[in-house]
Amino acid sequence: GRDVAGVEGYSYSPGMMDFAAENPVWTYELMDQFLADPRGTVSGTKMTFAGVRDAEDRAAIIALLRSESPDPVPLAGAE
């Protein structure tokens, strides 16, 4: 639920800024896609690592990020 490229004062790449214009808010699906293949998801990103291939590992990273939010977006199917 956080804004894509929304941290004040950070110098985002032009590719990330273009991506944010089309995808203004991080969703769980979008974060999963980005973590799996940063450069394939955001052309011109500064992210220099290849990504996290294992779906369970990506889910754990997303769960950790969600646990740090004071007001997390509900999970799909959650009541």
NUROSE-454661 format. One record per atom (N, C-alpha, C, O): x negated, z negated, y; atom name; chain. Coordinates in nm, 4 decimals, padded with zeros to 6 digits, m for minus. Each point is the difference from the previous one (the first is absolute). Layout:
N
@c1->X, c3->Z, c2->Y, atomo->CA, cadena->A .
...
// end
This chain:
79
@c1->m00.0781, c3->00.0000, c2->m00.1197, atomo->N, cadena->A .
@c1->00.0781, c3->00.0000, c2->00.1197, atomo->CA, cadena->A .
@c1->m00.0835, c3->00.0000, c2->00.1281, atomo->C, cadena->A .
@c1->00.0554, c3->00.0058, c2->00.1098, atomo->O, cadena->A .
@c1->m00.1861, c3->m00.0121, c2->m00.1225, atomo->N, cadena->A .
@c1->m00.0859, c3->m00.0006, c2->00.1175, atomo->CA, cadena->A .
@c1->m00.0189, c3->00.1427, c2->00.0527, atomo->C, cadena->A .
@c1->00.0044, c3->00.0964, c2->m00.0765, atomo->O, cadena->A .
@c1->m00.0254, c3->m00.0843, c2->00.2073, atomo->N, cadena->A .
@c1->m00.0235, c3->00.1312, c2->00.0591, atomo->CA, cadena->A .
@c1->m00.1285, c3->00.0609, c2->m00.0553, atomo->C, cadena->A .
@c1->m00.1016, c3->m00.0683, c2->m00.0122, atomo->O, cadena->A .
@c1->00.1067, c3->00.1967, c2->m00.0209, atomo->N, cadena->A .
@c1->m00.1192, c3->00.0740, c2->m00.0407, atomo->CA, cadena->A .
@c1->m00.0842, c3->00.0213, c2->00.1264, atomo->C, cadena->A .
@c1->00.0526, c3->00.0388, c2->00.1042, atomo->O, cadena->A .
@c1->m00.1817, c3->m00.0641, c2->m00.1140, atomo->N, cadena->A .
@c1->m00.0921, c3->00.0142, c2->00.1132, atomo->CA, cadena->A .
@c1->00.0458, c3->m00.0850, c2->00.1182, atomo->C, cadena->A .
@c1->m00.0017, c3->00.0449, c2->00.1146, atomo->O, cadena->A .
@c1->00.0428, c3->m00.1688, c2->m00.1443, atomo->N, cadena->A .
@c1->00.0583, c3->m00.0841, c2->00.1034, atomo->CA, cadena->A .
@c1->m00.0831, c3->m00.1176, c2->00.0468, atomo->C, cadena->A .
@c1->00.0511, c3->m00.0846, c2->00.0733, atomo->O, cadena->A .
@c1->m00.1779, c3->00.0759, c2->m00.1128, atomo->N, cadena->A .
@c1->m00.0831, c3->m00.1123, c2->00.0424, atomo->CA, cadena->A .
@c1->m00.0597, c3->00.0324, c2->00.1368, atomo->C, cadena->A .
@c1->m00.0746, c3->00.0967, c2->00.0155, atomo->O, cadena->A .
@c1->00.1087, c3->m00.1790, c2->00.0825, atomo->N, cadena->A .
@c1->m00.0509, c3->00.0191, c2->00.1359, atomo->CA, cadena->A .
@c1->m00.1526, c3->m00.0030, c2->00.0023, atomo->C, cadena->A .
@c1->m00.0616, c3->m00.0863, c2->m00.0625, atomo->O, cadena->A .
@c1->00.0014, c3->00.1797, c2->00.1341, atomo->N, cadena->A .
@c1->m00.1430, c3->m00.0001, c2->00.0202, atomo->CA, cadena->A .
@c1->m00.0812, c3->00.0670, c2->m00.1099, atomo->C, cadena->A .
@c1->m00.1202, c3->00.0202, c2->00.0171, atomo->O, cadena->A .
@c1->00.1830, c3->00.0152, c2->m00.1307, atomo->N, cadena->A .
@c1->m00.0747, c3->00.0672, c2->m00.1065, atomo->CA, cadena->A .
@c1->m00.0021, c3->00.1501, c2->00.0274, atomo->C, cadena->A .
@c1->00.1013, c3->00.0576, c2->00.0398, atomo->O, cadena->A .
@c1->m00.2149, c3->00.0047, c2->m00.0608, atomo->N, cadena->A .
@c1->m00.0148, c3->00.1428, c2->00.0235, atomo->CA, cadena->A .
@c1->00.0329, c3->00.0768, c2->m00.1284, atomo->C, cadena->A .
@c1->m00.0876, c3->00.0238, c2->m00.0832, atomo->O, cadena->A .
@c1->00.2132, c3->00.0141, c2->00.0683, atomo->N, cadena->A .
@c1->00.0436, c3->00.0750, c2->m00.1176, atomo->CA, cadena->A .
@c1->m00.0478, c3->00.1452, c2->00.0089, atomo->C, cadena->A .
@c1->m00.0184, c3->00.0544, c2->00.1089, atomo->O, cadena->A .
@c1->m00.0009, c3->00.0060, c2->m00.2242, atomo->N, cadena->A .
@c1->m00.0390, c3->00.1413, c2->m00.0046, atomo->CA, cadena->A .
@c1->00.1179, c3->00.0855, c2->00.0483, atomo->C, cadena->A .
@c1->00.1153, c3->m00.0425, c2->m00.0070, atomo->O, cadena->A .
@c1->m00.1453, c3->00.1625, c2->00.0556, atomo->N, cadena->A .
@c1->00.1092, c3->00.0907, c2->00.0376, atomo->CA, cadena->A .
@c1->00.0942, c3->00.0282, c2->m00.1181, atomo->C, cadena->A .
@c1->00.1209, c3->00.0146, c2->00.0182, atomo->O, cadena->A .
@c1->m00.1776, c3->m00.0071, c2->m00.1387, atomo->N, cadena->A .
@c1->00.0824, c3->00.0222, c2->m00.1187, atomo->CA, cadena->A .
@c1->00.0989, c3->m00.1132, c2->m00.0228, atomo->C, cadena->A .
@c1->00.1158, c3->00.0243, c2->m00.0339, atomo->O, cadena->A .
@c1->m00.1611, c3->m00.1484, c2->00.0524, atomo->N, cadena->A .
@c1->00.0901, c3->m00.1144, c2->m00.0179, atomo->CA, cadena->A .
@c1->00.1062, c3->m00.0021, c2->00.1094, atomo->C, cadena->A .
@c1->00.1146, c3->m00.0367, c2->m00.0258, atomo->O, cadena->A .
@c1->m00.1513, c3->00.0754, c2->00.1463, atomo->N, cadena->A .
@c1->00.0974, c3->00.0042, c2->00.1090, atomo->CA, cadena->A .
@c1->00.1066, c3->00.1069, c2->m00.0267, atomo->C, cadena->A .
@c1->00.1179, c3->m00.0219, c2->00.0276, atomo->O, cadena->A .
@c1->m00.1590, c3->00.1365, c2->m00.0809, atomo->N, cadena->A .
@c1->00.0962, c3->00.1038, c2->m00.0374, atomo->CA, cadena->A .
@c1->00.0910, c3->m00.0503, c2->m00.1112, atomo->C, cadena->A .
@c1->00.1211, c3->00.0220, c2->00.0028, atomo->O, cadena->A .
@c1->m00.1800, c3->m00.0895, c2->m00.1003, atomo->N, cadena->A .
@c1->00.0767, c3->m00.0559, c2->m00.1111, atomo->CA, cadena->A .
@c1->00.1023, c3->m00.1010, c2->00.0517, atomo->C, cadena->A .
@c1->00.1149, c3->m00.0006, c2->m00.0443, atomo->O, cadena->A .
@c1->m00.1568, c3->m00.0851, c2->00.1381, atomo->N, cadena->A .
@c1->00.0895, c3->m00.1016, c2->00.0558, atomo->CA, cadena->A .
@c1->00.1153, c3->00.0632, c2->00.0776, atomo->C, cadena->A .
@c1->00.1103, c3->m00.0545, c2->00.0032, atomo->O, cadena->A .
@c1->m00.1356, c3->00.1683, c2->00.0587, atomo->N, cadena->A .
@c1->00.1065, c3->00.0682, c2->00.0727, atomo->CA, cadena->A .
@c1->00.1106, c3->00.0466, c2->m00.0942, atomo->C, cadena->A .
@c1->00.1172, c3->00.0043, c2->00.0373, atomo->O, cadena->A .
@c1->m00.1563, c3->00.0306, c2->m00.1600, atomo->N, cadena->A .
@c1->00.0973, c3->00.0453, c2->m00.1002, atomo->CA, cadena->A .
@c1->00.0526, c3->m00.1135, c2->m00.0865, atomo->C, cadena->A .
@c1->00.1089, c3->00.0106, c2->m00.0563, atomo->O, cadena->A .
@c1->m00.1848, c3->m00.1188, c2->00.0450, atomo->N, cadena->A .
@c1->00.0340, c3->m00.1157, c2->m00.0845, atomo->CA, cadena->A .
@c1->m00.0240, c3->m00.1263, c2->00.0818, atomo->C, cadena->A .
@c1->m00.1033, c3->m00.0648, c2->m00.0167, atomo->O, cadena->A .
@c1->00.1957, c3->00.0287, c2->00.1039, atomo->N, cadena->A .
@c1->m00.0275, c3->m00.1095, c2->00.0946, atomo->CA, cadena->A .
@c1->m00.0100, c3->m00.1392, c2->m00.0618, atomo->C, cadena->A .
@c1->m00.0592, c3->m00.0895, c2->00.0605, atomo->O, cadena->A .
@c1->00.1155, c3->00.0693, c2->m00.1793, atomo->N, cadena->A .
@c1->00.0025, c3->m00.1338, c2->m00.0604, atomo->CA, cadena->A .
@c1->m00.0471, c3->00.0086, c2->m00.1450, atomo->C, cadena->A .
@c1->00.0379, c3->00.0909, c2->m00.0740, atomo->O, cadena->A .
@c1->m00.1221, c3->m00.1884, c2->00.0345, atomo->N, cadena->A .
@c1->m00.0437, c3->m00.0074, c2->m00.1394, atomo->CA, cadena->A .
@c1->00.1164, c3->m00.0442, c2->m00.0880, atomo->C, cadena->A .
@c1->00.0666, c3->m00.0994, c2->00.0287, atomo->O, cadena->A .
@c1->m00.0431, c3->00.1743, c2->m00.1359, atomo->N, cadena->A .
@c1->00.0921, c3->m00.0403, c2->m00.1053, atomo->CA, cadena->A .
@c1->m00.0841, c3->m00.0341, c2->m00.1221, atomo->C, cadena->A .
@c1->m00.1192, c3->00.0307, c2->m00.0038, atomo->O, cadena->A .
@c1->00.1794, c3->m00.0930, c2->m00.0945, atomo->N, cadena->A .
@c1->m00.0745, c3->m00.0300, c2->m00.1225, atomo->CA, cadena->A .
@c1->m00.0458, c3->00.1298, c2->m00.0669, atomo->C, cadena->A .
@c1->m00.1117, c3->00.0074, c2->m00.0513, atomo->O, cadena->A .
@c1->00.1973, c3->00.0940, c2->00.0518, atomo->N, cadena->A .
@c1->m00.0338, c3->00.1269, c2->m00.0631, atomo->CA, cadena->A .
@c1->m00.1146, c3->00.0696, c2->00.0735, atomo->C, cadena->A .
@c1->m00.0914, c3->00.0539, c2->m00.0624, atomo->O, cadena->A .
@c1->00.0975, c3->m00.0558, c2->00.1952, atomo->N, cadena->A .
@c1->m00.1043, c3->00.0636, c2->00.0799, atomo->CA, cadena->A .
@c1->m00.1333, c3->m00.0730, c2->m00.0159, atomo->C, cadena->A .
@c1->m00.1049, c3->00.0636, c2->m00.0091, atomo->O, cadena->A .
@c1->00.1087, c3->m00.1968, c2->00.0056, atomo->N, cadena->A .
@c1->m00.1229, c3->m00.0781, c2->m00.0199, atomo->CA, cadena->A .
@c1->m00.0586, c3->00.0284, c2->m00.1380, atomo->C, cadena->A .
@c1->m00.1216, c3->00.0129, c2->m00.0144, atomo->O, cadena->A .
@c1->00.2071, c3->m00.0031, c2->m00.0869, atomo->N, cadena->A .
@c1->m00.0467, c3->00.0308, c2->m00.1350, atomo->CA, cadena->A .
@c1->m00.0684, c3->00.1366, c2->m00.0021, atomo->C, cadena->A .
@c1->m00.1070, c3->00.0156, c2->m00.0588, atomo->O, cadena->A .
@c1->00.1684, c3->00.0816, c2->00.1224, atomo->N, cadena->A .
@c1->m00.0576, c3->00.1353, c2->00.0060, atomo->CA, cadena->A .
@c1->m00.1348, c3->m00.0027, c2->00.0716, atomo->C, cadena->A .
@c1->m00.0956, c3->00.0620, c2->m00.0467, atomo->O, cadena->A .
@c1->00.0865, c3->m00.1320, c2->00.1583, atomo->N, cadena->A .
@c1->m00.1245, c3->m00.0073, c2->00.0762, atomo->CA, cadena->A .
@c1->m00.1092, c3->m00.0714, c2->m00.0782, atomo->C, cadena->A .
@c1->m00.1145, c3->00.0452, c2->m00.0012, atomo->O, cadena->A .
@c1->00.1480, c3->m00.1561, c2->m00.0641, atomo->N, cadena->A .
@c1->m00.0997, c3->m00.0721, c2->m00.0788, atomo->CA, cadena->A .
@c1->m00.0487, c3->00.0824, c2->m00.1185, atomo->C, cadena->A .
@c1->m00.1159, c3->m00.0115, c2->m00.0398, atomo->O, cadena->A .
@c1->00.2032, c3->00.0946, c2->m00.0169, atomo->N, cadena->A .
@c1->m00.0386, c3->00.0840, c2->m00.1131, atomo->CA, cadena->A .
@c1->m00.0953, c3->00.1109, c2->00.0417, atomo->C, cadena->A .
@c1->m00.0926, c3->00.0336, c2->m00.0738, atomo->O, cadena->A .
@c1->00.1149, c3->00.0238, c2->00.1929, atomo->N, cadena->A .
@c1->m00.0798, c3->00.1145, c2->00.0438, atomo->CA, cadena->A .
@c1->m00.0021, c3->00.0055, c2->00.1527, atomo->C, cadena->A .
@c1->00.0731, c3->00.0791, c2->00.0597, atomo->O, cadena->A .
@c1->m00.1564, c3->m00.1628, c2->00.0048, atomo->N, cadena->A .
@c1->m00.0002, c3->m00.0058, c2->00.1461, atomo->CA, cadena->A .
@c1->m00.0230, c3->00.1356, c2->00.0671, atomo->C, cadena->A .
@c1->00.0726, c3->00.0369, c2->00.0923, atomo->O, cadena->A .
@c1->m00.1721, c3->00.0359, c2->m00.1378, atomo->N, cadena->A .
@c1->m00.0328, c3->00.1279, c2->00.0639, atomo->CA, cadena->A .
@c1->00.1012, c3->00.1088, c2->m00.0308, atomo->C, cadena->A .
@c1->00.0190, c3->00.0914, c2->00.0801, atomo->O, cadena->A .
@c1->00.0457, c3->m00.1000, c2->m00.1941, atomo->N, cadena->A .
@c1->00.1046, c3->00.0962, c2->m00.0337, atomo->CA, cadena->A .
@c1->00.1296, c3->m00.0286, c2->00.0741, atomo->C, cadena->A .
@c1->00.0786, c3->00.0911, c2->00.0262, atomo->O, cadena->A .
@c1->m00.0564, c3->m00.2170, c2->00.0073, atomo->N, cadena->A .
@c1->00.1209, c3->m00.0398, c2->00.0720, atomo->CA, cadena->A .
@c1->m00.0143, c3->00.0236, c2->00.1495, atomo->C, cadena->A .
@c1->00.0926, c3->00.0491, c2->00.0647, atomo->O, cadena->A .
@c1->m00.2083, c3->m00.0837, c2->m00.0098, atomo->N, cadena->A .
@c1->m00.0242, c3->00.0135, c2->00.1446, atomo->CA, cadena->A .
@c1->m00.1223, c3->00.0883, c2->00.0205, atomo->C, cadena->A .
@c1->m00.1136, c3->m00.0450, c2->m00.0146, atomo->O, cadena->A .
@c1->00.1375, c3->00.1679, c2->00.0479, atomo->N, cadena->A .
@c1->m00.1091, c3->00.0932, c2->00.0260, atomo->CA, cadena->A .
@c1->m00.0802, c3->m00.0477, c2->00.1204, atomo->C, cadena->A .
@c1->00.0551, c3->m00.0192, c2->00.1083, atomo->O, cadena->A .
@c1->m00.1855, c3->00.0000, c2->m00.1275, atomo->N, cadena->A .
@c1->m00.0857, c3->m00.0431, c2->00.1093, atomo->CA, cadena->A .
@c1->m00.0059, c3->m00.1502, c2->00.0196, atomo->C, cadena->A .
@c1->m00.0460, c3->m00.0464, c2->00.1044, atomo->O, cadena->A .
@c1->00.0919, c3->m00.0314, c2->m00.2029, atomo->N, cadena->A .
@c1->m00.0075, c3->m00.1450, c2->00.0126, atomo->CA, cadena->A .
@c1->m00.1450, c3->m00.0483, c2->00.0014, atomo->C, cadena->A .
@c1->m00.0890, c3->00.0666, c2->m00.0529, atomo->O, cadena->A .
@c1->00.0665, c3->m00.1815, c2->00.1133, atomo->N, cadena->A .
@c1->m00.1328, c3->m00.0616, c2->m00.0026, atomo->CA, cadena->A .
@c1->m00.0246, c3->m00.0735, c2->m00.1323, atomo->C, cadena->A .
@c1->m00.1128, c3->m00.0393, c2->m00.0297, atomo->O, cadena->A .
@c1->00.2183, c3->00.0214, c2->m00.0488, atomo->N, cadena->A .
@c1->m00.0107, c3->m00.0717, c2->m00.1269, atomo->CA, cadena->A .
@c1->m00.0965, c3->00.0754, c2->m00.0893, atomo->C, cadena->A .
@c1->00.0258, c3->00.1146, c2->m00.0368, atomo->O, cadena->A .
@c1->m00.1376, c3->m00.1786, c2->00.0013, atomo->N, cadena->A .
@c1->m00.1041, c3->00.0703, c2->m00.0738, atomo->CA, cadena->A .
@c1->00.0018, c3->m00.0260, c2->m00.1494, atomo->C, cadena->A .
@c1->m00.0861, c3->00.0510, c2->m00.0718, atomo->O, cadena->A .
@c1->00.1813, c3->m00.1285, c2->00.0231, atomo->N, cadena->A .
@c1->m00.0016, c3->m00.0203, c2->m00.1443, atomo->CA, cadena->A .
@c1->00.1005, c3->00.0897, c2->m00.0684, atomo->C, cadena->A .
@c1->00.0954, c3->00.0470, c2->00.0621, atomo->O, cadena->A .
@c1->m00.1169, c3->m00.0233, c2->m00.1902, atomo->N, cadena->A .
@c1->00.0774, c3->00.0991, c2->m00.0745, atomo->CA, cadena->A .
@c1->00.1422, c3->m00.0446, c2->m00.0301, atomo->C, cadena->A .
@c1->00.0855, c3->00.0837, c2->m00.0289, atomo->O, cadena->A .
@c1->m00.0586, c3->m00.2117, c2->00.0349, atomo->N, cadena->A .
@c1->00.1338, c3->m00.0506, c2->m00.0290, atomo->CA, cadena->A .
@c1->00.0015, c3->m00.0856, c2->m00.1243, atomo->C, cadena->A .
@c1->m00.1013, c3->m00.0149, c2->m00.0683, atomo->O, cadena->A .
@c1->00.2166, c3->m00.0407, c2->00.0400, atomo->N, cadena->A .
@c1->00.0211, c3->m00.0864, c2->m00.1162, atomo->CA, cadena->A .
@c1->00.0868, c3->00.0780, c2->m00.0977, atomo->C, cadena->A .
@c1->00.1179, c3->00.0237, c2->00.0262, atomo->O, cadena->A .
@c1->m00.1750, c3->00.0153, c2->m00.1367, atomo->N, cadena->A .
@c1->00.0703, c3->00.0865, c2->m00.0959, atomo->CA, cadena->A .
@c1->00.1065, c3->m00.0740, c2->m00.0817, atomo->C, cadena->A .
@c1->00.1041, c3->00.0575, c2->m00.0319, atomo->O, cadena->A .
@c1->m00.1289, c3->m00.1826, c2->m00.0017, atomo->N, cadena->A .
@c1->00.0904, c3->m00.0740, c2->m00.0882, atomo->CA, cadena->A .
@c1->00.1231, c3->m00.0496, c2->00.0764, atomo->C, cadena->A .
@c1->m00.0129, c3->m00.0711, c2->00.0997, atomo->O, cadena->A .
@c1->00.1323, c3->00.1089, c2->m00.1470, atomo->N, cadena->A .
@c1->00.1251, c3->m00.0370, c2->00.0664, atomo->CA, cadena->A .
@c1->00.0204, c3->m00.1509, c2->00.0061, atomo->C, cadena->A .
@c1->00.0514, c3->m00.0513, c2->00.0994, atomo->O, cadena->A .
@c1->m00.0910, c3->m00.0202, c2->m00.2043, atomo->N, cadena->A .
@c1->00.0152, c3->m00.1462, c2->00.0005, atomo->CA, cadena->A .
@c1->m00.0915, c3->m00.0638, c2->00.1037, atomo->C, cadena->A .
@c1->00.0386, c3->m00.0975, c2->00.0646, atomo->O, cadena->A .
@c1->m00.1585, c3->00.1508, c2->m00.0479, atomo->N, cadena->A .
@c1->m00.0915, c3->m00.0506, c2->00.1026, atomo->CA, cadena->A .
@c1->00.0570, c3->00.0239, c2->00.1399, atomo->C, cadena->A .
@c1->m00.0078, c3->m00.0874, c2->00.0863, atomo->O, cadena->A .
@c1->00.0653, c3->00.2064, c2->m00.0642, atomo->N, cadena->A .
@c1->00.0609, c3->00.0288, c2->00.1307, atomo->CA, cadena->A .
@c1->00.1176, c3->m00.0934, c2->00.0256, atomo->C, cadena->A .
@c1->00.0178, c3->m00.0492, c2->00.1114, atomo->O, cadena->A .
@c1->00.0620, c3->00.0250, c2->m00.2145, atomo->N, cadena->A .
@c1->00.1140, c3->m00.0917, c2->00.0141, atomo->CA, cadena->A .
@c1->m00.0475, c3->m00.1402, c2->00.0360, atomo->C, cadena->A .
@c1->00.0638, c3->m00.0680, c2->00.0803, atomo->O, cadena->A .
@c1->m00.1744, c3->00.0243, c2->m00.1384, atomo->N, cadena->A .
@c1->m00.0549, c3->m00.1326, c2->00.0308, atomo->CA, cadena->A .
@c1->m00.0490, c3->m00.0061, c2->00.1452, atomo->C, cadena->A .
@c1->00.0191, c3->m00.1009, c2->00.0679, atomo->O, cadena->A .
@c1->m00.0813, c3->00.2078, c2->m00.0211, atomo->N, cadena->A .
@c1->m00.0464, c3->00.0043, c2->00.1394, atomo->CA, cadena->A .
@c1->00.1201, c3->m00.0055, c2->00.0946, atomo->C, cadena->A .
@c1->m00.0014, c3->m00.0741, c2->00.0983, atomo->O, cadena->A .
@c1->00.1042, c3->00.1518, c2->m00.1276, atomo->N, cadena->A .
@c1->00.1197, c3->00.0014, c2->00.0843, atomo->CA, cadena->A .
@c1->00.0684, c3->m00.1362, c2->m00.0029, atomo->C, cadena->A .
@c1->00.0475, c3->m00.0466, c2->00.1035, atomo->O, cadena->A .
@c1->m00.0416, c3->m00.0178, c2->m00.2193, atomo->N, cadena->A .
@c1->00.0589, c3->m00.1342, c2->m00.0093, atomo->CA, cadena->A .
@c1->m00.0793, c3->m00.1004, c2->00.0839, atomo->C, cadena->A .
@c1->00.0582, c3->m00.0859, c2->00.0663, atomo->O, cadena->A .
@c1->m00.1898, c3->00.0969, c2->m00.0696, atomo->N, cadena->A .
@c1->m00.0828, c3->m00.0886, c2->00.0819, atomo->CA, cadena->A .
@c1->00.0273, c3->00.0231, c2->00.1485, atomo->C, cadena->A .
@c1->00.0189, c3->m00.0958, c2->00.0748, atomo->O, cadena->A .
@c1->m00.0166, c3->00.2207, c2->m00.0321, atomo->N, cadena->A .
@c1->00.0301, c3->00.0306, c2->00.1396, atomo->CA, cadena->A .
@c1->00.1386, c3->m00.0526, c2->00.0385, atomo->C, cadena->A .
@c1->00.0179, c3->m00.0558, c2->00.1082, atomo->O, cadena->A .
@c1->00.0789, c3->00.0738, c2->m00.1970, atomo->N, cadena->A .
@c1->00.1367, c3->m00.0477, c2->00.0260, atomo->CA, cadena->A .
@c1->00.0023, c3->m00.1516, c2->00.0145, atomo->C, cadena->A .
@c1->00.0730, c3->m00.0531, c2->00.0837, atomo->O, cadena->A .
@c1->m00.1527, c3->m00.0173, c2->m00.1648, atomo->N, cadena->A .
@c1->m00.0014, c3->m00.1469, c2->00.0045, atomo->CA, cadena->A .
@c1->m00.0561, c3->m00.0530, c2->00.1310, atomo->C, cadena->A .
@c1->00.0258, c3->m00.1146, c2->00.0369, atomo->O, cadena->A .
@c1->m00.1030, c3->00.1979, c2->00.0342, atomo->N, cadena->A .
@c1->m00.0588, c3->m00.0407, c2->00.1274, atomo->CA, cadena->A .
@c1->00.0932, c3->00.0243, c2->00.1190, atomo->C, cadena->A .
@c1->m00.0297, c3->m00.0417, c2->00.1119, atomo->O, cadena->A .
@c1->00.1418, c3->00.1088, c2->m00.1361, atomo->N, cadena->A .
@c1->00.0924, c3->00.0301, c2->00.1085, atomo->CA, cadena->A .
@c1->00.0942, c3->m00.1164, c2->00.0255, atomo->C, cadena->A .
@c1->00.0538, c3->m00.0570, c2->m00.0950, atomo->O, cadena->A .
@c1->m00.0324, c3->00.0203, c2->00.2212, atomo->N, cadena->A .
@c1->00.0952, c3->m00.1072, c2->00.0293, atomo->CA, cadena->A .
@c1->00.1449, c3->00.0439, c2->m00.0229, atomo->C, cadena->A .
@c1->00.0880, c3->m00.0844, c2->m00.0169, atomo->O, cadena->A .
@c1->m00.0626, c3->00.2155, c2->00.0162, atomo->N, cadena->A .
@c1->00.1352, c3->00.0522, c2->m00.0169, atomo->CA, cadena->A .
@c1->m00.0065, c3->00.1280, c2->m00.0826, atomo->C, cadena->A .
@c1->00.0228, c3->00.1084, c2->00.0537, atomo->O, cadena->A .
@c1->m00.0539, c3->m00.1185, c2->m00.1849, atomo->N, cadena->A .
@c1->m00.0195, c3->00.1224, c2->m00.0797, atomo->CA, cadena->A .
@c1->00.1277, c3->00.0788, c2->m00.0191, atomo->C, cadena->A .
@c1->00.1095, c3->m00.0560, c2->m00.0048, atomo->O, cadena->A .
@c1->m00.1251, c3->00.1860, c2->m00.0059, atomo->N, cadena->A .
@c1->00.1104, c3->00.0886, c2->m00.0330, atomo->CA, cadena->A .
@c1->00.0427, c3->m00.0311, c2->m00.1421, atomo->C, cadena->A .
@c1->m00.0857, c3->m00.0159, c2->m00.0870, atomo->O, cadena->A .
@c1->00.2172, c3->00.0067, c2->00.0599, atomo->N, cadena->A .
@c1->00.0446, c3->m00.0272, c2->m00.1374, atomo->CA, cadena->A .
@c1->m00.0484, c3->00.1076, c2->m00.0972, atomo->C, cadena->A .
@c1->m00.0145, c3->00.1166, c2->00.0367, atomo->O, cadena->A .
@c1->m00.0096, c3->m00.1567, c2->m00.1582, atomo->N, cadena->A .
@c1->m00.0380, c3->00.0945, c2->m00.1050, atomo->CA, cadena->A .
@c1->00.1238, c3->00.0758, c2->m00.0463, atomo->C, cadena->A .
@c1->00.1110, c3->m00.0532, c2->00.0029, atomo->O, cadena->A .
@c1->m00.1301, c3->00.1746, c2->m00.0445, atomo->N, cadena->A .
@c1->00.1118, c3->00.0808, c2->m00.0500, atomo->CA, cadena->A .
@c1->00.0658, c3->m00.0703, c2->m00.1183, atomo->C, cadena->A .
@c1->m00.0684, c3->m00.0464, c2->m00.0912, atomo->O, cadena->A .
@c1->00.1990, c3->00.0390, c2->00.0928, atomo->N, cadena->A .
@c1->00.0738, c3->m00.0641, c2->m00.1091, atomo->CA, cadena->A .
@c1->00.0082, c3->m00.1504, c2->00.0101, atomo->C, cadena->A .
@c1->00.0669, c3->m00.0633, c2->m00.0817, atomo->O, cadena->A .
@c1->m00.1339, c3->00.0034, c2->00.1811, atomo->N, cadena->A .
@c1->00.0059, c3->m00.1452, c2->00.0171, atomo->CA, cadena->A .
@c1->00.1335, c3->m00.0385, c2->00.0626, atomo->C, cadena->A .
@c1->00.0571, c3->00.0742, c2->00.0800, atomo->O, cadena->A .
@c1->m00.0102, c3->m00.1898, c2->m00.1177, atomo->N, cadena->A .
@c1->00.1271, c3->m00.0463, c2->00.0566, atomo->CA, cadena->A .
@c1->m00.0229, c3->m00.0835, c2->00.1217, atomo->C, cadena->A .
@c1->00.0957, c3->m00.0477, c2->00.0610, atomo->O, cadena->A .
// end
